[in-house]
Amino acid sequence: MNDYRLRAYRKFPHKRMRQVVIYLKPTDSELVYQTEFVLENSLHRFEVIRLWEQPTEVFFNSPGLLPFAALSQTNDQTRTLEEVAQVIEAINDTRIRSNVAASTAVKA
C-alpha cells in the first residue's frame, strides 16, 4: 500500500488518497486490527474495514454494496442473501441489475 501511495503521489502530487483494507471474513489474525505499517523511518497509515462488524442495513443503501451484505453483521447469511436477491430483482436498470447479480453470485 505504501508503494502504491508513493507511485500515485509522484504522478498526482496534489491528489488526496484514502487507502482502505477490507477484510471479508472473520479471522484470528491480529492483522485485521493493524492500521499502520512501520519500517525503520517510514510510517504508513490506512483504514481497515472488517465487513463482519458492519451493520447489514448499510449494504442495502447502495446497489454496489449488495454483493457484500451476506458478509456483514448478520445473524442469518442465507436470509440476508435472499433479501439481496429480492432487492436486485427490483433494480430497473438492466445493466446495473445484471452486474450486481453477477457480483453477488460470485461472492455467494
C-alpha positions in Angstrom: 0.0 0.0 0.0 2.8 2.3 0.8 4.4 1.7 -2.6 1.1 2.3 -4.4 0.6 5.5 -2.5 4.1 6.8 -3.4 3.7 5.9 -7.0 0.3 7.7 -7.1 1.8 10.7 -5.3 4.6 11.0 -7.9 2.1 11.1 -10.7 -0.6 13.2 -8.9 1.1 15.1 -6.1 -1.9 17.3 -5.3 -4.5 14.4 -5.2 -5.7 13.2 -1.9 -5.9 9.4 -1.4 -7.8 7.4 1.1 -6.4 3.9 1.5 -8.6 1.2 3.0 -8.1 -2.5 3.6 -11.3 -4.5 3.6 -11.4 -7.9 5.3 -14.2 -10.1 4.0 -14.4 -12.7 6.7 -13.5 -13.1 10.4 -10.1 -14.4 11.3 -7.9 -14.9 14.3 -5.1 -12.9 12.7 -4.1 -9.7 14.5 -3.5 -8.1 11.1 -7.2 -7.3 10.9 -6.6 -4.6 13.6 -3.4 -3.3 12.0 -3.9 0.3 10.7 -0.3 1.2 10.0 2.9 -0.1 8.5 6.1 0.9 10.2 9.6 0.2 8.7 12.6 1.9 10.2 12.0 5.6 9.5 8.8 5.0 7.5 5.2 5.1 8.7 2.2 4.5 6.5 -1.4 4.7 7.9 -4.5 3.2 6.4 -8.1 2.5 7.3 -9.4 -1.0 8.0 -13.0 -2.2 7.5 -14.0 -5.6 8.9 -17.2 -6.5 7.0 -18.5 -8.8 9.7 -18.6 -5.8 12.1 -20.6 -3.6 9.7 -24.4 -3.2 10.1 -26.2 -5.1 7.4 -28.6 -2.2 6.6 -25.7 -0.2 5.2 -25.3 -2.6 2.4 -28.8 -2.2 1.2 -28.4 1.5 0.7 -26.2 1.2 -2.4 -26.5 -1.4 -5.2 -22.7 -1.7 -5.4 -22.6 -2.9 -1.8 -25.3 -5.6 -2.2 -22.8 -8.4 -3.0 -21.2 -7.9 0.4 -24.3 -7.8 2.5 -24.2 -11.5 3.5 -20.7 -10.9 4.9 -21.9 -8.2 7.2 -23.1 -8.3 10.8 -26.0 -10.6 10.1 -27.3 -13.4 12.2 -28.6 -15.3 9.1 -26.4 -15.1 6.0 -28.9 -17.2 3.9 -31.8 -14.9 4.7 -29.7 -11.8 4.0 -28.7 -13.3 0.6 -32.4 -13.9 -0.1 -33.2 -10.3 0.7 -30.3 -9.2 -1.5 -31.8 -11.2 -4.4 -35.2 -9.5 -3.9 -33.6 -6.1 -4.0 -31.6 -7.0 -7.1 -34.7 -8.2 -8.9 -36.3 -4.7 -8.2 -33.5 -2.8 -9.9 -34.9 -1.2 -13.0 -31.7 -0.6 -14.9 -31.0 -4.0 -16.6 -27.2 -3.3 -16.9 -26.9 -2.5 -13.2 -29.1 -5.4 -12.2 -27.1 -7.8 -14.3 -23.7 -6.5 -12.9 -24.9 -6.6 -9.3 -26.4 -10.1 -9.7 -23.2 -11.4 -11.2 -21.1 -9.9 -8.5 -23.4 -11.3 -5.8 -23.3 -14.7 -7.4 -19.5 -14.8 -7.4 -19.3 -13.8 -3.7 -22.2 -16.1 -2.7 
